[in-house]
Amino acid sequence: MKNVILIWCVFLLGSFSAEVEKTIWISDMDLSLIDLEMGQAQKNKTPMGSPIVISGQTYENGVGVSAPAKFLIELNGTGKQFSAEVGPCEMKMPARPEGPAPAPAGNDKKATGNAARPAGDPMGGGARVMPSMEFFVLGDKQVLWSSGVMKSGDQPKKVDVKIDGIKKLALVVVSVSGRGPFGGLAAWGNSKITYFGDIAPKAISGKIVSGSIPRILTPSECSVPKINYPKVVGATPGKPFIFSIPVTGEKPLKVTVENLPDGLSLDSNTGILSGTSPSKKGTYSLNITVKNSLGEAKGTIDLKVGDLLALTPPMGWNSWNAGGMTVDQNKVKAAADVIAEKLRGHGWAFINIDDGWQADKRTDNGELLTNAKFSDIKGMSDYIHSKGMRFGIYSSPGPQTCGRAIGSYQHEEQDAATWARWGVDYLKYDWCSYRQIQKDNSLEELKKPYFIMRDALAKTNRDVVYSLCQYGMGDVWKWGAEVNGNLWRTTMDINDSWKSVLGTGFTQTDNYQNIGPGHWNDPDMLVVGTVGWSANTKPTKLTPDEQYAHISLWSLLASPLLIGCEMDKLDGFTLSLLTNDEVIGVNQDVLGRQARLIQKGDDYQVWAKDLADGSKAVGLFYTGVAEAAAKDPVKMINWGDEKPETAKLISIDFKALGLSGKQKARDLWSQQILGTYDGRFESEVNYHGVVLVKLSAAE
Ligand code: GAL
């Protein structure tokens, strides 16, 4: 009898605990798995870091996204209810401590239109389309609830849906019109799930997992000495000069240079050249020898002293994709240390701080200061230079940067002089709040602030690589060189999704004409390694195959290569992506051509780039079908029962590439000859992956 009572009690207790209703807030889940149009979803904020506000109502708890956005949650049948208040989100930034930004001088007009930018974007372009969107709650491929089309300013709508028995729940926001940051901000306010049992609902990745096992293709680093890329470096006469000769091999190495121009000295242990560039214009061919106990290598690097910098696309590190505004001096130093140790020998040269270094106020005489995160910026710059690298900084021509820090408006000369004192070698100049200043959207107005900073930089004693960031407005590639720009962003911000890589790199089809040494299109920075736009950085969401495709395409496009990852978390796979000298050689090729799209099918593309030695670099990409157009929310989700994609055979005719005769194909990632081909090259390509080859005439 006793036993029966005991069993009965255990049963009762068990069923009681199983029946206890629990609640989990969506904001407490792993938000890095939300797939959104721009940026990264943040707890209780919009992806832009602003509070969640729907039609004037602020939500302390919730998740802001940029539409289109999707989030998949595993319930395992234990869910009871999903509830939230949803709606398009307003862009309300927290007030800055010293009050609102200065009023724009002399005009109060807003930007109106520019076809180069996504509609609805406020930073200066696009005939302004009121963003509208629709929210969906899906359960196991069924629509459980939908909001109907909602537009900016609409009252939040309440969702309360039963989710008994559902295995997978998806929260989807479909963009009806107006996308991107500001344009398509949407929020799931007070969103939560009630459930029973011990297994809490969990966010899961909605990705089809294929190509997910990192395969390192780059051969391991040679012990014998090697001289890598770039093979040319630019300087203007008589300016401070710093350049690391890119050499690898087992240490200790000894580097020597014949005919070193006066004013320059060489540290033969590191290959760091520093001093003052020659005062006479001309090409100085540096005959280099690098030796170690295993052998020696000889080669030439041309120092071209003239009017142009960035004779090959800049390669380096930028802080933005590695934590956004949270950057601090230690992170920058750590990046300099890792790059000096592992990457400098492969041509990586710049250490750039993006937004987030500025103090809240200028001094009484208008001087720009750093914030507390950068206690000794000059010391940091000296440190970067001592490692043979160059130092970059960020500002905006407007009163405020995109992260609401102080911009350089009306302080251009003063700021350029400050940066010169700090030893700055590179400036990213980001449009942001200049939209409040521009009178209209004419080309003249688009160029104006960039001319002003060009002149301010010219008054300093430094060679400053000038990076324009205005997202492609007014077809910047047609006039970027005129304002002395060395590179210019051509797209909105990248994030670590395949959709974003498709929307940035793969859209660079019609802007190859004005590209060449000194002038580069910039489809934004790299998203490999540990990335993120808040303190919460995570391994990139790109699969290994997507990462190979990303680096290959940026190399073909001769895009600047700016690593945006936490360098002290650099893993072996990411390192292998960044140290393949044959792939880097395509990017740094001295001819400076941008690859062109040669062939395109629904789910594949072939890009090719002419190289200085007369060969061609060709990338076969299995892009998959873009889901951008998807309006059916059920189809936007990978529910997990889809077949993993297999590889696809992609073939390119030599005629389409402008080639005749037999061609030798070398696989650049594995650095192996594949064979001799006649009439066409073809290869199996992994889903969202690439095969990158160099085709050269077979003898
Ligand atoms: C954006 C820019 C990003 C980053 C950010 C800083 O406009 O595109 O690359 O610089 O501003 O706030």
Residues whose N, C-alpha, C, O or C-beta is under 5 A from the ligand:
A	BS01	GAL	W320 D354 D355 C402 G403 D430 D493
